[in-house]
Amino acid sequence: MFREIKHQVRPALLALTFFSILLGLLYPAVVTGIARAVFPRQSQGSLILREKRVVGSELIGQPFSDPKYFWSRPSATVPFPYNAAASSGSNLGPTNPALTEAVSDRIGMLRAAEGGSSAPIPVDLVTASASGLDPHISPAAAESQVSRVAHARKVDEGLVRQLVARFTEDRQLGLLGEPRVNVLKLNLALDLETR
């Protein structure tokens, strides 16, 4: 009986060891090596550097609250906004009173920041994305903030609009997704252009 069990267990343990090494070590090492060779910047997280210092990633939003910066889409991650380790949406449905209250609060905050403007507020400035980490806003959301940013920086709105246009990314392959503006890239360019 023991000999029969040993006869069955030994090949199973050998197979487990072989596939653990193959799929747990070798395959990930090869895929990582290929990714680093073919897509070096993307494989490292699409990090944005300024003066040899990492200031963020193109793929993860960041909170901005200063009036001289464009503000990002709200984040639903906890315990702090844009927490990449806790990517998730709010899971609040459209009829949930908590979502209605959060959106109303955000609308009030945006209206106050824009000097009481009654202009329509783009939906992406008051609702979180599905991941809670979206680094982009719509061109309409960027346009709605141009006046505040220009006023806070004491620069011409035309300059700010030119930067928004320069950092507006088109649809991927011309048909996937929607035009969008990476908030971090735009804000970094604003800092460089309006010193």
N, C-alpha and C positions, 0 to 999 in steps of 0.2 A: 504494500500500500504506500509506504513512504517513498519507495523507488518510483512509483507511478506519479506521485505528486511532484517529486523532484524532476522527473522527466517533463512535466508540463510547466512547472514554474520557471525552470532555467531558461527555456526559449522566450518566455514572456518577459523575464527580467532583462535579457539581452536585447530584445526588441525595444523595451522601454528605454534602456540606456542609449541604444543607437538613435532612436527617434528624438530623444531629449537632446542629445548632442547635435544632431542634424537640424532639427526644427527650432530648438531653443537657443542654440549658439551660432552654428554656421550660417543658416539661412538669414537670421537677422543681421549678422555681421556683413554678409555679402550685399544684402539690400541696402543697408546703411552706407556701405562703401560706394555702391553705385550711385545712390542719391547724393552723397557728398561730392562725387566726381562730376555728375551731370547737372545737379541743381545745388551748388554750394551754398548760396545765400538762403534759398528756401528751406533747405534741409536743416539749417541752423535757426529757423523760426522767423525768417524775413525780418530780422532786427534792423532798426534804424539807428545809425550812429551819428553823433554830433561831437566833434572834437575828440574822437576816439573813445567816446562814452556812449553806452547804450541808453537811448531815451525812450524806447518802446519797440513795438512790433507793428508791422503793417496789418497784422491779422487780428489784433486785440484792441478794442476801444479803450480809451482812457477818460477819466472824468475831468472836465474843465468847468470852472464856475466863475472865473474872472471875466468881466464884461469885455475885455480886450481880446478874448479868444472865442472862436466858434465852439459851441457846445455840442457834445456828442448826444447820441441817442441814449435814453435812459437804460440803465442796466438792471437786470432782475437778479443778479448773483448776490449771494450772502457769504460771509458776514460783511463784505465790503463790495462796492461796485467794481465791475470788470475783473472779478476774481476768476482767472483762467482755470483754477482748480475746481471751480464750482459752477461750470457752465450749465445754465438752465434758464428756461423761461419762467414767467411768473405763475403759469398754469391757471390764471384767472380767466374765466370765460367772459364773453361780451356782456352777459347779463349780471355778472357778479358786482355787487355794490362796492366792493373794495377796489375793483378796477376803475369803476366810474369815479370814485372819490380820488384815486391817485391821478387819473387823467385830469380831473377838474383842478386839483392842486397844481399840477404841472402847467396847465394853461394859465392859471392865475399868476404863477411865478414868472412865466415867459412874458405875459402881458405887462407885468410890473417892470421887468427888465427892459422891455422895449418902449417904456414911457407911456404905457396905457394904450398902445396901439390896438385897434379893433380888427386888424387884418387877419385873414384866416391863418391858422397855425398848422403847418404840415403834420400829419399824423405821426411821422417817425420822430418828432421831437417830444411827443408825449406818451409814446408806447414803447416798451422794450421789444427787442428782437427775440426770436425763438431761442437763441443761444445765450442772450444777455451780454454778449461780448462784441457786438457788431461795431467795427471801426468806422463805418461809413454812415453818411446821411445823404438824403436826396439833394439834388441841386436846388429844389424848391426850399428845403430846410436851410440850406446854406444861404440862399438869397434872402430869406426872411430875417437873417441875422446880420446882414451886411451893414445896415445903418448903425446898429449898436456897436459893432466892432470898429467901424470907421470912426465913430464919435469917441469911443473910449481911447483909441490910439491917436486921435487928432490928425487923421489923414483923410484924403479924398476917397469918397465911396467908389469912384471909378477904379482906383488902384486895387481896392479890396475885391471888387467884381472881377477884375482881370485875373487876380490870383485864384478866385473861385473857378473861373473858366479854365485856367491852366491846370488846376488839380481835379477837374471833373473827368472821371474815367468813363469811357463809353461801355456799351454792352460787350460782354465777352464774346469773341468771334462774331461780333456784329448782331447777335440775336439772343444771347443768353443773359438773363437778368435785366436790370435797369441801370441807367446812368447813375453814378454815385460819386461822392466826394469823400476822400479819406481825411478825417478830421485832424489827426495827428500831423500828417504831412502838410496840410494846409496851415495849421497853426505854427509849425516850425518855419514854413516859408514866410508867414507874416512877421515872425520875429526877425528874420534875416532882412526882409525888404523894408521894414518900417522902424529900423533902429534910430 
